[in-house]
Amino acid sequence: MYKLALFFIFSVLYGITSSFVVSNDTTQEPSTIKRRAFNTKHVIILVIDGPRWSETFGDTSCSNVPRMGKEMLHDGVLFTNFRNNGTTETNSGHTAIVTGVYDKVSNNGKEIPKNPSMFQYYLKASQSDRNEAWIVSSKGKLEILGNCKDKKWWNTYMPYTYCGPNGNSAEYVGDKLTFARVKEVIDLHTPNLMLINLLEADVRGHENKWDEYLKAIKNCDTYAYELWNYIQDNPEMKNSTTLFITNDHGRHLDGRRTGFVNHGDGCEGCRHISLLAIGPDFKKDAIVSNEGELIDLSKTISHLLGFDMPTTKGRILTELF
C-alpha cells in the first residue's frame, strides 16, 4: 500500500481537496444500442452498504479492506473523493446509482424512484431478454429499483430482481445467501448489467457493534475479491466485465450525533464514500483525487455499454479511461 500511503501524504502536504411485469411500449421514443467502442460487455455494480471512508480506504493501511486496497487496486482505479451528494439513506443512495438523479425516496421500500433506471434504458435500447439485467440484494426493500413512477416507463423494461426470498419486505437475508445467488445468476445468465447489495456492514453499525462492524467490512472485502475472481473464471465474462465497487452512504463521524451507529445527514462521514473500478477499458493502479459522485455511475455505464440515458444528471467519469 506504499502508493496509496504516498497519495495521502502528498494530499496533506499540498492540500489536495479535492415485480416482473414487462411491456414493449411502442409509445416511447425509439432508442438503439450504439456500436460498441469498448471491450466491456458486462457491468456489475457491487454496493457495500454503509461503511465509513475512515474504515475502508481512509485508513492507508487498508486493514479492513486488504483485498481491495492491496491487491485489486493494482488492476483498477480508486476514487478517493467519491461522494453521495444527495440523501444519505439506503434507498435514496441506490436510486442515485441506478437513475443518475438524486431523488429523496422513502427508505421503507414502499416508494419507487421517479426516474427510469439504467436497467430500463439498457433493456429498451438493446431489446434484450430480461435475464440480461439483474438486481440481487440482501435488503428486500431494494426491489423498488426495478421500476419507476415515470408513466412512459412504469412497469416496462424491468430487470429481474432477487431481493431476499420474499421480495420487497422488511426481511433482510444474510450476505452469504445473497452471494450464493449472485454466483447462480452469473452461471445461468451471464448478465450484461447487474447490481448487488451487501448489507452486513450497515446492519452491524446500526446495532452499535463496533468490532462486528469492522468484521463485516472485512467480510465484504472478501466477497468483492471472490466476485472478481469468479468473473475471471467465467469464459464469457473474463476480459469483458467491468466491476464498480462503491457504497450507498457512509456514517456519522465520531462526535457527530450517534457516531458510526447511524447516518442520514450531510456530514462528511455520511457523504464521503469510495469507488474502486476495475475493467478492461480502465487504467490500472491509478488513484484519482477529483470528485466523483453516485449519479455519475449510470452515465459512465451507459457510455461503456453504448446506450443513451438522457435523464441522468451525472457525468462520465473520464478519469477512469
C-alpha positions as YAML, in Angstrom:
chain: A
units: angstrom
residues:
- id: 1
  name: MET
  ca: [0.00, 0.00, 0.00]
- id: 2
  name: TYR
  ca: [3.05, 2.22, -0.50]
- id: 3
  name: LYS
  ca: [1.39, 4.05, -3.39]
- id: 4
  name: LEU
  ca: [-1.84, 4.71, -1.51]
- id: 5
  name: ALA
  ca: [0.06, 5.87, 1.58]
- id: 6
  name: LEU
  ca: [2.16, 8.26, -0.53]
- id: 7
  name: PHE
  ca: [-1.00, 9.69, -2.06]
- id: 8
  name: PHE
  ca: [-2.38, 10.62, 1.35]
- id: 9
  name: ILE
  ca: [0.95, 12.10, 2.47]
- id: 10
  name: PHE
  ca: [1.12, 14.34, -0.60]
- id: 11
  name: SER
  ca: [-2.55, 15.20, -0.16]
- id: 12
  name: VAL
  ca: [-1.74, 16.67, 3.25]
- id: 13
  name: LEU
  ca: [1.45, 18.41, 2.12]
- id: 14
  name: TYR
  ca: [-0.01, 20.06, -0.93]
- id: 15
  name: GLY
  ca: [-3.64, 20.46, 0.20]
- id: 16
  name: ILE
  ca: [-5.34, 18.27, -2.37]
- id: 17
  name: THR
  ca: [-9.08, 18.57, -1.86]
- id: 18
  name: SER
  ca: [-10.26, 17.69, -3.88]
- id: 19
  name: SER
  ca: [-42.44, -7.35, -9.99]
- id: 20
  name: PHE
  ca: [-41.91, -9.00, -13.10]
- id: 21
  name: VAL
  ca: [-44.40, -7.15, -15.34]
- id: 22
  name: VAL
  ca: [-42.87, -6.35, -18.69]
- id: 23
  name: SER
  ca: [-44.05, -4.47, -21.75]
- id: 24
  name: ASN
  ca: [-42.63, -3.29, -25.06]
- id: 25
  name: ASP
  ca: [-44.33, 0.10, -25.03]
- id: 26
  name: THR
  ca: [-44.22, 1.42, -28.59]
- id: 27
  name: THR
  ca: [-45.26, 4.91, -27.48]
- id: 28
  name: GLN
  ca: [-41.76, 5.62, -26.22]
- id: 29
  name: GLU
  ca: [-39.18, 7.29, -28.41]
- id: 30
  name: PRO
  ca: [-37.04, 4.78, -30.32]
- id: 31
  name: SER
  ca: [-33.58, 4.10, -28.98]
- id: 32
  name: THR
  ca: [-30.95, 1.71, -30.21]
- id: 33
  name: ILE
  ca: [-27.67, 0.40, -28.92]
- id: 34
  name: LYS
  ca: [-24.76, 2.22, -30.49]
- id: 35
  name: ARG
  ca: [-21.78, 0.38, -31.92]
- id: 36
  name: ARG
  ca: [-19.57, -0.74, -29.06]
- id: 37
  name: ALA
  ca: [-16.41, 1.27, -28.68]
- id: 38
  name: PHE
  ca: [-15.16, -0.61, -25.63]
- id: 39
  name: ASN
  ca: [-14.17, -4.12, -24.62]
- id: 40
  name: THR
  ca: [-16.71, -4.03, -21.79]
- id: 41
  name: LYS
  ca: [-19.79, -6.15, -22.47]
- id: 42
  name: HIS
  ca: [-20.83, -6.81, -18.87]
- id: 43
  name: VAL
  ca: [-21.08, -4.35, -15.97]
- id: 44
  name: ILE
  ca: [-21.54, -5.27, -12.31]
- id: 45
  name: ILE
  ca: [-22.03, -2.74, -9.52]
- id: 46
  name: LEU
  ca: [-21.25, -4.08, -6.05]
- id: 47
  name: VAL
  ca: [-22.67, -1.85, -3.32]
- id: 48
  name: ILE
  ca: [-21.14, -2.44, 0.10]
- id: 49
  name: ASP
  ca: [-23.84, -0.87, 2.23]
- id: 50
  name: GLY
  ca: [-22.88, 1.79, 4.72]
- id: 51
  name: PRO
  ca: [-19.21, 1.71, 5.78]
- id: 52
  name: ARG
  ca: [-17.40, 4.94, 6.53]
- id: 53
  name: TRP
  ca: [-14.47, 6.05, 4.40]
- id: 54
  name: SER
  ca: [-12.35, 6.11, 7.55]
- id: 55
  name: GLU
  ca: [-12.77, 2.34, 7.97]
- id: 56
  name: THR
  ca: [-12.14, 1.50, 4.31]
- id: 57
  name: PHE
  ca: [-9.63, 3.33, 2.12]
- id: 58
  name: GLY
  ca: [-9.33, 6.28, 4.51]
- id: 59
  name: ASP
  ca: [-7.11, 4.04, 6.60]
- id: 60
  name: THR
  ca: [-3.94, 3.98, 4.50]
- id: 61
  name: SER
  ca: [-3.04, 0.54, 5.85]
- id: 62
  name: CYS
  ca: [-6.33, -0.76, 4.38]
- id: 63
  name: SER
  ca: [-6.52, -3.12, 7.36]
- id: 64
  name: ASN
  ca: [-10.24, -3.72, 6.85]
- id: 65
  name: VAL
  ca: [-10.11, -3.89, 3.05]
- id: 66
  name: PRO
  ca: [-6.80, -5.64, 2.32]
- id: 67
  name: ARG
  ca: [-8.01, -7.41, -0.80]
- id: 68
  name: MET
  ca: [-9.36, -4.27, -2.43]
- id: 69
  name: GLY
  ca: [-6.70, -1.92, -1.12]
- id: 70
  name: LYS
  ca: [-3.60, -4.06, -1.55]
- id: 71
  name: GLU
  ca: [-4.47, -6.34, -4.47]
- id: 72
  name: MET
  ca: [-7.46, -5.27, -6.55]
- id: 73
  name: LEU
  ca: [-6.35, -1.64, -6.69]
- id: 74
  name: HIS
  ca: [-3.44, -2.68, -8.89]
- id: 75
  name: ASP
  ca: [-5.98, -3.74, -11.54]
- id: 76
  name: GLY
  ca: [-8.11, -0.63, -11.43]
- id: 77
  name: VAL
  ca: [-8.84, 2.94, -10.37]
- id: 78
  name: LEU
  ca: [-9.61, 4.25, -6.88]
- id: 79
  name: PHE
  ca: [-11.55, 7.50, -6.44]
- id: 80
  name: THR
  ca: [-10.55, 8.95, -3.07]
- id: 81
  name: ASN
  ca: [-13.10, 11.78, -3.20]
- id: 82
  name: PHE
  ca: [-16.24, 9.90, -4.17]
- id: 83
  name: ARG
  ca: [-19.48, 11.14, -2.65]
- id: 84
  name: ASN
  ca: [-23.18, 10.79, -2.10]
- id: 85
  name: ASN
  ca: [-24.32, 14.39, -2.55]
- id: 86
  name: GLY
  ca: [-27.98, 13.53, -2.06]
- id: 87
  name: THR
  ca: [-29.95, 11.86, 0.72]
- id: 88
  name: THR
  ca: [-27.61, 9.55, 2.63]
- id: 89
  name: GLU
  ca: [-30.04, 6.69, 3.17]
- id: 90
  name: THR
  ca: [-30.10, 3.23, 1.59]
- id: 91
  name: ASN
  ca: [-32.95, 3.58, -0.89]
- id: 92
  name: SER
  ca: [-32.08, 7.11, -1.97]
- id: 93
  name: GLY
  ca: [-28.41, 6.21, -2.35]
- id: 94
  name: HIS
  ca: [-29.16, 3.21, -4.52]
- id: 95
  name: THR
  ca: [-31.69, 5.25, -6.51]
- id: 96
  name: ALA
  ca: [-28.94, 7.77, -7.29]
- id: 97
  name: ILE
  ca: [-26.75, 4.93, -8.55]
- id: 98
  name: VAL
  ca: [-29.29, 3.41, -10.93]
- id: 99
  name: THR
  ca: [-31.09, 6.56, -12.16]
- id: 100
  name: GLY
  ca: [-28.33, 9.17, -12.10]
- id: 101
  name: VAL
  ca: [-30.64, 11.53, -10.21]
- id: 102
  name: TYR
  ca: [-30.70, 12.46, -6.52]
- id: 103
  name: ASP
  ca: [-34.26, 11.58, -5.56]
- id: 104
  name: LYS
  ca: [-35.42, 11.61, -1.94]
- id: 105
  name: VAL
  ca: [-37.12, 8.22, -1.81]
- id: 106
  name: SER
  ca: [-38.80, 6.82, 1.28]
- id: 107
  name: ASN
  ca: [-36.45, 4.39, 3.00]
- id: 108
  name: ASN
  ca: [-39.18, 1.88, 3.87]
- id: 109
  name: GLY
  ca: [-39.32, 0.16, 0.49]
- id: 110
  name: LYS
  ca: [-42.80, 1.41, -0.40]
- id: 111
  name: GLU
  ca: [-41.84, 4.17, -2.84]
- id: 112
  name: ILE
  ca: [-40.29, 3.57, -6.25]
- id: 113
  name: PRO
  ca: [-37.96, 6.11, -7.90]
- id: 114
  name: LYS
  ca: [-39.34, 8.92, -10.06]
- id: 115
  name: ASN
  ca: [-36.98, 8.38, -12.98]
- id: 116
  name: PRO
  ca: [-36.23, 5.38, -15.20]
- id: 117
  name: SER
  ca: [-33.17, 3.34, -14.32]
- id: 118
  name: MET
  ca: [-30.15, 2.29, -16.32]
- id: 119
  name: PHE
  ca: [-31.67, -1.20, -16.38]
- id: 120
  name: GLN
  ca: [-34.78, 0.06, -18.16]
- id: 121
  name: TYR
  ca: [-32.82, 2.18, -20.62]
- id: 122
  name: TYR
  ca: [-30.49, -0.71, -21.37]
- id: 123
  name: LEU
  ca: [-33.24, -3.30, -21.87]
- id: 124
  name: LYS
  ca: [-35.20, -0.99, -24.15]
- id: 125
  name: ALA
  ca: [-32.20, 0.04, -26.22]
- id: 126
  name: SER
  ca: [-30.82, -3.47, -26.62]
- id: 127
  name: GLN
  ca: [-34.21, -5.24, -26.84]
- id: 128
  name: SER
  ca: [-32.53, -7.89, -24.72]
- id: 129
  name: ASP
  ca: [-34.14, -10.60, -22.64]
- id: 130
  name: ARG
  ca: [-34.75, -9.53, -19.07]
- id: 131
  name: ASN
  ca: [-32.26, -12.15, -17.93]
- id: 132
  name: GLU
  ca: [-29.51, -9.79, -19.07]
- id: 133
  name: ALA
  ca: [-30.32, -7.30, -16.29]
- id: 134
  name: TRP
  ca: [-30.42, -8.23, -12.59]
- id: 135
  name: ILE
  ca: [-30.69, -6.70, -9.13]
- id: 136
  name: VAL
  ca: [-29.56, -9.07, -6.35]
- id: 137
  name: SER
  ca: [-29.84, -7.59, -2.88]
- id: 138
  name: SER
  ca: [-29.61, -8.62, 0.76]
- id: 139
  name: LYS
  ca: [-32.21, -5.94, 1.52]
- id: 140
  name: GLY
  ca: [-35.73, -6.75, 0.39]
- id: 141
  name: LYS
  ca: [-36.73, -3.11, 0.17]
- id: 142
  name: LEU
  ca: [-34.34, -2.52, -2.73]
- id: 143
  name: GLU
  ca: [-36.75, -4.24, -5.08]
- id: 144
  name: ILE
  ca: [-38.03, -0.70, -5.69]
- id: 145
  name: LEU
  ca: [-35.04, -0.20, -8.00]
- id: 146
  name: GLY
  ca: [-36.65, -2.35, -10.68]
- id: 147
  name: ASN
  ca: [-39.42, 0.12, -11.53]
- id: 148
  name: CYS
  ca: [-40.17, 3.86, -11.60]
- id: 149
  name: LYS
  ca: [-43.05, 6.37, -11.46]
- id: 150
  name: ASP
  ca: [-42.50, 7.86, -14.92]
- id: 151
  name: LYS
  ca: [-45.68, 6.98, -16.86]
- id: 152
  name: LYS
  ca: [-43.72, 6.20, -20.03]
- id: 153
  name: TRP
  ca: [-41.56, 3.67, -18.19]
- id: 154
  name: TRP
  ca: [-43.70, 2.35, -15.34]
- id: 155
  name: ASN
  ca: [-43.89, -1.47, -15.42]
- id: 156
  name: THR
  ca: [-41.84, -1.61, -18.64]
- id: 157
  name: TYR
  ca: [-38.37, -2.96, -19.38]
- id: 158
  name: MET
  ca: [-37.93, -4.10, -15.81]
- id: 159
  name: PRO
  ca: [-34.91, -6.16, -14.74]
- id: 160
  name: TYR
  ca: [-35.17, -9.39, -12.83]
- id: 161
  name: THR
  ca: [-34.82, -8.92, -9.09]
- id: 162
  name: TYR
  ca: [-33.84, -11.14, -6.21]
- id: 163
  name: CYS
  ca: [-34.15, -9.02, -3.09]
- id: 164
  name: GLY
  ca: [-34.38, -11.66, -0.40]
- id: 165
  name: PRO
  ca: [-36.55, -14.77, -0.60]
- id: 166
  name: ASN
  ca: [-39.77, -12.81, -0.08]
- id: 167
  name: GLY
  ca: [-39.03, -9.89, -2.35]
- id: 168
  name: ASN
  ca: [-39.95, -6.43, -1.11]
- id: 169
  name: SER
  ca: [-40.35, -6.96, 2.62]
- id: 170
  name: ALA
  ca: [-38.80, -5.89, 5.89]
- id: 171
  name: GLU
  ca: [-36.87, -9.13, 5.96]
- id: 172
  name: TYR
  ca: [-33.13, -9.00, 5.44]
- id: 173
  name: VAL
  ca: [-31.13, -12.02, 4.35]
- id: 174
  name: GLY
  ca: [-27.50, -12.69, 5.08]
- id: 175
  name: ASP
  ca: [-24.84, -11.71, 2.59]
- id: 176
  name: LYS
  ca: [-23.69, -15.33, 2.35]
- id: 177
  name: LEU
  ca: [-27.04, -16.33, 0.85]
- id: 178
  name: THR
  ca: [-27.05, -13.27, -1.40]
- id: 179
  name: PHE
  ca: [-23.57, -14.03, -2.69]
- id: 180
  name: ALA
  ca: [-24.60, -17.60, -3.48]
- id: 181
  name: ARG
  ca: [-27.49, -16.19, -5.51]
- id: 182
  name: VAL
  ca: [-25.09, -13.83, -7.31]
- id: 183
  name: LYS
  ca: [-22.94, -16.75, -8.43]
- id: 184
  name: GLU
  ca: [-26.02, -18.65, -9.55]
- id: 185
  name: VAL
  ca: [-27.19, -15.71, -11.69]
- id: 186
  name: ILE
  ca: [-23.74, -15.38, -13.24]
- id: 187
  name: ASP
  ca: [-23.60, -19.09, -14.02]
- id: 188
  name: LEU
  ca: [-27.07, -19.25, -15.55]
- id: 189
  name: HIS
  ca: [-27.40, -15.89, -17.28]
- id: 190
  name: THR
  ca: [-24.01, -14.10, -17.57]
- id: 191
  name: PRO
  ca: [-25.90, -10.79, -17.19]
- id: 192
  name: ASN
  ca: [-24.84, -7.71, -19.08]
- id: 193
  name: LEU
  ca: [-25.92, -5.39, -16.28]
- id: 194
  name: MET
  ca: [-26.17, -6.28, -12.61]
- id: 195
  name: LEU
  ca: [-26.34, -4.55, -9.23]
- id: 196
  name: ILE
  ca: [-25.51, -6.34, -5.97]
- id: 197
  name: ASN
  ca: [-26.17, -5.09, -2.44]
- id: 198
  name: LEU
  ca: [-24.39, -6.47, 0.64]
- id: 199
  name: LEU
  ca: [-25.87, -5.26, 3.92]
- id: 200
  name: GLU
  ca: [-23.78, -6.58, 6.81]
- id: 201
  name: ALA
  ca: [-21.62, -3.51, 7.48]
- id: 202
  name: ASP
  ca: [-24.68, -1.26, 7.66]
- id: 203
  name: VAL
  ca: [-26.60, -3.63, 9.92]
- id: 204
  name: ARG
  ca: [-23.72, -4.12, 12.37]
- id: 205
  name: GLY
  ca: [-23.24, -0.37, 12.53]
- id: 206
  name: HIS
  ca: [-26.89, 0.20, 13.41]
- id: 207
  name: GLU
  ca: [-26.56, -2.46, 16.10]
- id: 208
  name: ASN
  ca: [-23.77, -0.40, 17.69]
- id: 209
  name: LYS
  ca: [-21.38, -3.35, 17.49]
- id: 210
  name: TRP
  ca: [-18.02, -1.82, 16.58]
- id: 211
  name: ASP
  ca: [-15.97, -5.00, 16.33]
- id: 212
  name: GLU
  ca: [-18.66, -6.75, 14.29]
- id: 213
  name: TYR
  ca: [-18.96, -3.69, 12.07]
- id: 214
  name: LEU
  ca: [-15.25, -3.90, 11.27]
- id: 215
  name: LYS
  ca: [-15.52, -7.64, 10.73]
- id: 216
  name: ALA
  ca: [-18.43, -7.07, 8.35]
- id: 217
  name: ILE
  ca: [-16.34, -4.68, 6.26]
- id: 218
  name: LYS
  ca: [-13.62, -7.33, 6.08]
- id: 219
  name: ASN
  ca: [-16.21, -9.91, 5.01]
- id: 220
  name: CYS
  ca: [-17.43, -7.61, 2.24]
- id: 221
  name: ASP
  ca: [-13.84, -7.07, 1.14]
- id: 222
  name: THR
  ca: [-13.53, -10.84, 0.80]
- id: 223
  name: TYR
  ca: [-16.78, -11.04, -1.19]
- id: 224
  name: ALA
  ca: [-15.51, -8.34, -3.55]
- id: 225
  name: TYR
  ca: [-12.31, -10.29, -4.14]
- id: 226
  name: GLU
  ca: [-14.19, -13.56, -4.64]
- id: 227
  name: LEU
  ca: [-16.60, -11.87, -7.05]
- id: 228
  name: TRP
  ca: [-13.78, -10.54, -9.22]
- id: 229
  name: ASN
  ca: [-12.10, -13.95, -9.29]
- id: 230
  name: TYR
  ca: [-15.43, -15.62, -10.09]
- id: 231
  name: ILE
  ca: [-15.82, -13.30, -13.06]
- id: 232
  name: GLN
  ca: [-12.33, -14.20, -14.26]
- id: 233
  name: ASP
  ca: [-13.22, -17.89, -14.09]
- id: 234
  name: ASN
  ca: [-16.21, -17.36, -16.40]
- id: 235
  name: PRO
  ca: [-15.03, -17.68, -20.03]
- id: 236
  name: GLU
  ca: [-17.75, -15.36, -21.33]
- id: 237
  name: MET
  ca: [-17.18, -12.63, -18.75]
- id: 238
  name: LYS
  ca: [-13.42, -12.75, -18.36]
- id: 239
  name: ASN
  ca: [-11.72, -9.75, -20.01]
- id: 240
  name: SER
  ca: [-15.10, -8.24, -20.91]
- id: 241
  name: THR
  ca: [-16.52, -7.31, -17.50]
- id: 242
  name: THR
  ca: [-16.25, -4.03, -15.61]
- id: 243
  name: LEU
  ca: [-16.77, -4.06, -11.85]
- id: 244
  name: PHE
  ca: [-17.67, -0.95, -9.85]
- id: 245
  name: ILE
  ca: [-17.38, -1.31, -6.06]
- id: 246
  name: THR
  ca: [-18.93, 1.53, -4.10]
- id: 247
  name: ASN
  ca: [-21.19, 2.44, -1.16]
- id: 248
  name: ASP
  ca: [-24.64, 3.96, -0.94]
- id: 249
  name: HIS
  ca: [-23.72, 6.17, 2.02]
- id: 250
  name: GLY
  ca: [-21.26, 6.45, 4.87]
- id: 251
  name: ARG
  ca: [-21.94, 7.02, 8.57]
- id: 252
  name: HIS
  ca: [-21.73, 9.88, 11.05]
- id: 253
  name: LEU
  ca: [-18.24, 10.89, 12.10]
- id: 254
  name: ASP
  ca: [-17.16, 10.23, 15.67]
- id: 255
  name: GLY
  ca: [-18.53, 13.01, 17.86]
- id: 256
  name: ARG
  ca: [-21.41, 13.72, 15.48]
- id: 257
  name: ARG
  ca: [-24.79, 12.60, 16.83]
- id: 258
  name: THR
  ca: [-24.57, 8.83, 17.41]
- id: 259
  name: GLY
  ca: [-21.29, 8.41, 15.53]
- id: 260
  name: PHE
  ca: [-20.88, 5.26, 13.46]
- id: 261
  name: VAL
  ca: [-24.25, 3.87, 14.62]
- id: 262
  name: ASN
  ca: [-26.34, 5.92, 12.21]
- id: 263
  name: HIS
  ca: [-26.31, 8.04, 9.06]
- id: 264
  name: GLY
  ca: [-28.67, 10.20, 7.02]
- id: 265
  name: ASP
  ca: [-27.48, 13.79, 7.13]
- id: 266
  name: GLY
  ca: [-24.98, 15.85, 5.15]
- id: 267
  name: CYS
  ca: [-21.96, 15.42, 7.40]
- id: 268
  name: GLU
  ca: [-18.64, 14.45, 5.83]
- id: 269
  name: GLY
  ca: [-18.86, 10.96, 7.29]
- id: 270
  name: CYS
  ca: [-22.20, 10.31, 5.59]
- id: 271
  name: ARG
  ca: [-21.22, 11.84, 2.25]
- id: 272
  name: HIS
  ca: [-17.64, 10.62, 1.75]
- id: 273
  name: ILE
  ca: [-17.66, 7.11, 0.29]
- id: 274
  name: SER
  ca: [-15.38, 5.16, -2.05]
- id: 275
  name: LEU
  ca: [-15.28, 3.91, -5.61]
- id: 276
  name: LEU
  ca: [-12.97, 1.21, -6.91]
- id: 277
  name: ALA
  ca: [-13.46, 0.48, -10.61]
- id: 278
  name: ILE
  ca: [-11.83, -2.38, -12.49]
- id: 279
  name: GLY
  ca: [-12.32, -3.28, -16.13]
- id: 280
  name: PRO
  ca: [-10.70, -3.94, -19.49]
- id: 281
  name: ASP
  ca: [-11.11, -0.33, -20.62]
- id: 282
  name: PHE
  ca: [-9.82, 1.38, -17.47]
- id: 283
  name: LYS
  ca: [-6.44, 2.48, -16.21]
- id: 284
  name: LYS
  ca: [-4.63, 0.24, -13.75]
- id: 285
  name: ASP
  ca: [-3.06, 1.04, -10.40]
- id: 286
  name: ALA
  ca: [-4.45, 4.58, -10.55]
- id: 287
  name: ILE
  ca: [-5.64, 6.90, -7.80]
- id: 288
  name: VAL
  ca: [-7.95, 9.83, -8.63]
- id: 289
  name: SER
  ca: [-8.46, 12.78, -6.29]
- id: 290
  name: ASN
  ca: [-11.04, 14.56, -8.47]
- id: 291
  name: GLU
  ca: [-14.55, 14.50, -7.06]
- id: 292
  name: GLY
  ca: [-16.95, 11.90, -8.39]
- id: 293
  name: GLU
  ca: [-20.41, 11.07, -7.12]
- id: 294
  name: LEU
  ca: [-23.07, 8.39, -7.18]
- id: 295
  name: ILE
  ca: [-25.05, 9.94, -10.03]
- id: 296
  name: ASP
  ca: [-22.00, 9.62, -12.29]
- id: 297
  name: LEU
  ca: [-22.12, 5.83, -12.28]
- id: 298
  name: SER
  ca: [-25.13, 5.31, -14.55]
- id: 299
  name: LYS
  ca: [-23.84, 7.88, -17.04]
- id: 300
  name: THR
  ca: [-20.47, 6.13, -17.16]
- id: 301
  name: ILE
  ca: [-22.11, 2.73, -17.53]
- id: 302
  name: SER
  ca: [-24.35, 3.90, -20.37]
- id: 303
  name: HIS
  ca: [-21.21, 5.21, -22.09]
- id: 304
  name: LEU
  ca: [-19.49, 1.85, -21.69]
- id: 305
  name: LEU
  ca: [-22.43, -0.23, -22.92]
- id: 306
  name: GLY
  ca: [-23.45, 2.17, -25.67]
- id: 307
  name: PHE
  ca: [-26.97, 3.28, -24.77]
- id: 308
  name: ASP
  ca: [-28.47, 6.71, -24.16]
- id: 309
  name: MET
  ca: [-29.62, 7.77, -20.71]
- id: 310
  name: PRO
  ca: [-30.95, 11.31, -21.15]
- id: 311
  name: THR
  ca: [-32.46, 11.76, -17.68]
- id: 312
  name: THR
  ca: [-29.25, 11.25, -15.73]
- id: 313
  name: LYS
  ca: [-27.73, 14.32, -14.09]
- id: 314
  name: GLY
  ca: [-24.29, 12.77, -13.77]
- id: 315
  name: ARG
  ca: [-21.15, 12.96, -15.87]
- id: 316
  name: ILE
  ca: [-18.93, 10.35, -17.48]
- id: 317
  name: LEU
  ca: [-16.06, 9.54, -15.13]
- id: 318
  name: THR
  ca: [-13.43, 10.24, -17.77]
- id: 319
  name: GLU
  ca: [-10.63, 9.80, -15.24]
- id: 320
  name: LEU
  ca: [-11.18, 6.05, -15.47]
- id: 321
  name: PHE
  ca: [-10.04, 5.79, -19.09]
...
